[in-house]
Amino acid sequence: MRWSRKARILLATLALYSLSAAADDPLRVRVISDQPQHRGAFLLALEQVPSALPWSLVESGADVTLALGAAPFRRAVEEGGPVLGVSVPPAVVDEARRRDCQCSAIWSGVSLEQQLRLIEILFPGVSRVGVLYGPDSAWQPLPSAATASLQLDWMPVSSAAGIGPLLRRYLPQWDLLLLPEDETLFNAGTAKLILLSGYRQRVPVVGPGQGFVNAGSVASVHSSLPALARQTLRWLDQWRRQGHWPSPDFVEHSSISVNEHVARAYNLPLWEPRALQRKWEEQP
């Protein structure tokens, strides 16, 4: 069947109009989490970010799913469809991408290199650092990440029950203990054991995030909800405009927290927060 020239023009105009209308429609986003309080806080942070991306929150019929944490990310990937994980361990993301999922993720925590820069500023005399890690930790052993002044002892931990025996055996050998983000190993249930063990042996603890700093670790580089929300909306906007996700990565903008009481206990110089942030950003 041959269409007249006017009919072809009309069809092309309708197609362009449909594409334009679709581009103006809000992106339908479903947000899932195993922690209702965390989900609510993240949604509030998303709503407070200035963004040109039109989006709406839905419970079904979503264009994309935001999955907060490892378990929700795994479930969303199994369901199929586009998925963006937030605060998901790299190993979990790698496993999903090997199965050709339509997914990407902002990894949990911050990079090892960022935490090492902070250690070099706050503890210039430290040389041997113990790093505990598990299967779902934000870092896995990276020999190349060691610096000229720091020796990293990587110690695998299969479960929270294994932390105590490992600390009793190895903590006296270390100048400092560094923890990656890992909601299974390093959480409110294990914080007291880890921090008290460090105090007794006079071994400072750095990381894994702001919650541990509040509980008693000396300091940590960490992500924040506003930074995660801003990056999430930028990645959603790229997916909407270009049809593909950015590669998985850590949050682009991170912050530093220091527990001043603990810093005094270890006779550390107290930095003014903005000066410390500048020094950390300047560190090569």
N, C-alpha and C positions, 0 to 999 in steps of 0.2 A: 504494500500500500504506500503510495507516494503522498507526502504532505505538501500542502501549498506553502509558499514562502511566508505568508502571514501566519499560518498555523505553526511553522517552525519557530518563528520569532516569538510567538505567544508562549510556546512551550519553554523556550530558553528563558524567557522573562520570568515565568512561573518557577522554574528551577532555581534561578538566582534569588528570587524572593524567598523561596523555601530555605535555601542555605543561609540567607541573611537572617531570617526569623529564627532559625535554629541556633545561629551564633549568638543571638540576643537572649535566648532562653537561659534561665539560671541553670548552672550545673547542679544536678541532683546528687547530693552527697549523703551517704550513710556512714555513721561513725559508730564503731563497735569497740567495746572494752570490757574486761572482766572486773573493772573497778568503777562503779557508778560515780564515785566522787571525782576520780581522775577524769572521767569522760566529761562531767559537768564543767570542771575547771578548764579542760582543753577547749570545749565549745565556747566558753566565755572568752578565752584568749583569741580564738579565731574571729569571733564577732567584733573584737576590739581592734583588729588589724585593718588599717586603711588598705583597700585593694580594689583594683578595677575589675576583678573577676566577680561576675554575678553568680552566686551559688545559693542553694537552699538545702535545708536539712530534711531528709526523708527517711522513713523506716523501710520502705519497699520501693521497687522500681528505680533504684539508684543508677546513675551513670558510672559511679565509682564508689568504692568502699575505702574508708579510712580505718585502719586497724591499729589500735593502740596497744602495743606489747606483742610478745612472741606468740602466745596461744591464740589470741584473736586473729593475728596475721595468718597463722597456719590454717585456721578455719575458713577465713575469707578466701585464701588461695584454693582450698579444696572446693569451695562453692563455685569458683570460676568467675570470670569477669575482671575488669581492671581493679587493682588493689594497690593502695599506697600505705605502707607500714610506717608507723612512727614509734621510735624507741624500740627497735627490734634488733636482736643480736645479729652480727654479720653472718655467723654460721647458719642461722635459720633462713636468712635471706638468700644466701648462696644455694642452699638446698632447694628452695622454691624455684629459683631462676634456672637451675639445672633441669627442671621439669618444664621449662618453657612457659612459665606463668606470665600473665599480663601484669607484672608487678615491679615495684621498686620500693625502696625504704630509706628513711632517715635512720641511720644506725643508732643504737642506744649509747648513751654516754658521749665521751669525747675521745680523740685519738690519744694513743700512748705518747706520741711525740709532744703533745701539748702538756701532759702531766709531767714529763721529764724536764721540760723547760722550766716549769714552776719549781720543781725540786732543786734544780741547779741555782735558782735565785734564792730560795729560802734556806737551803742546806748546802752551802758551798763546800763544806768539808766532808760530805757523805760520799762514800765510794761503792758500797755493796748494798744493793736494793733487792729485797725479796718481792716477787710478784706472784700472787695466788691467782689461779684462773681455772675455770671449768668449761664444759662443752659449749655453754651458751653465753660465755663472757664476751665483753666488747672487744677483747684482744686475745689473740693466740700468740704463741712464742714467735718473736721477731728478732733474731740475732742482730739484724742490721739496724734495729732501733736503738741499740746501746750507744752511749756517747763516750767521748774520750775519758770523761771523769767518772762514769757510772758503770758498774758491773751489775747486770740483771740476772738474778737467779729465778728462773721460771719454775713454779711449783704447781703441778696439776692437783686439783681437788675434785673428786667425783660427786661429792654431796656435802651438805652443810655439816653432817656428822663427822666428816674427816678434817674439819678445820682445826679443832682443838688439838688433836694429836700432832698435826703438822706444825702448828705454832710452838708447841712445847719442844719439839725437836729442833726446829730451824731458827726460830726467832732470835736466840742469842747470837747467831752468826751474822745477823744483818744489822746495818746501820739504820735502815728505814724499811717500812712495809708499804707497798703500793698496791691498791686494789682497783680493778676495772669495774665498770658497771656490770652488775649481774644480779637480777632480782631474785634468783634462786639461792645464791650463795651469800650475798652481802645485803642483808635486809634488817628490819627491826628485830628479828628473832636472833640474829647472830652478832649484832653490833656490840652488845655488852661484852661478850666473850672476847671478841677481837680487840676492842679498845682497852679493856682492862688488862689483857695480856700484854699489849704494847706498853701501857703505863708501868706495869711491874718490871718489865725488862728495859725500860727507858728507850724503847724503840718507837719513834714517831710513826703515825699512820697517815698516809696521804690518799685521798680519794674515798670512795668512788664518785661521790656527788655531794650536793648541798645538804641532804638529809644526814649523811654521816658526819659532816662538818658540824652541824648543829648538835649531834650526839657526842662528839668529842674527837674526831680526827682533826689533824692540824689544819689542813687546807685541801682544796680541790679546785680544779678547773671543771666546769659543769655547764650543761645546757640549761636554758630556762624555758618556761612555757611560752612567753612572748616570742622568743627566737624560734622555737619549734613551730609556732603558729604561722609566723611570717614565711618561713621556708616552706611549710606545707602548702600555703596558698600560692606561692611562686611555682611550686612543682605542679600543682593542680592546673594552674594557668598554662604552663608549658604543655601538659598533656592535652588540654582542651584545644590549644592552638596548633600543635605540631603532631599530635597523635602518638607520641611516645614519651616515656618517662626519662628523667635524668638518671644517670647511673647511681646506684646506692652510695651513700657517703654519710659522714658525720655532719652534725649541725654546723653551719657555716660560721655562726657568731656565738662565742661562748664567753662565760664570765668566770670570775675567781671569787671564792669565799675563803675566809680565814677565821678560825676560832681563836679569838684573841686571848682567852683564858688559857687555852692549851699552849698557844705560842709562847706565852710568858713562862709556863711551866718548863718549856724546853729552852728558855733563854734566847728565843729568836728575836731579832729586831722587829719592832712593830711598824709595818708599812702603812702609810696612808693609802686607802683602797685605790684611788685613781692613779697614784704613782706606781703602785704595784701592777695594776692593769697595763699601764704604759710600758713598764719595764718588761713585763711578760710578752707583750706584743712585739717589742723591739728585739727580743732574744732570737738569735739566728737558729 
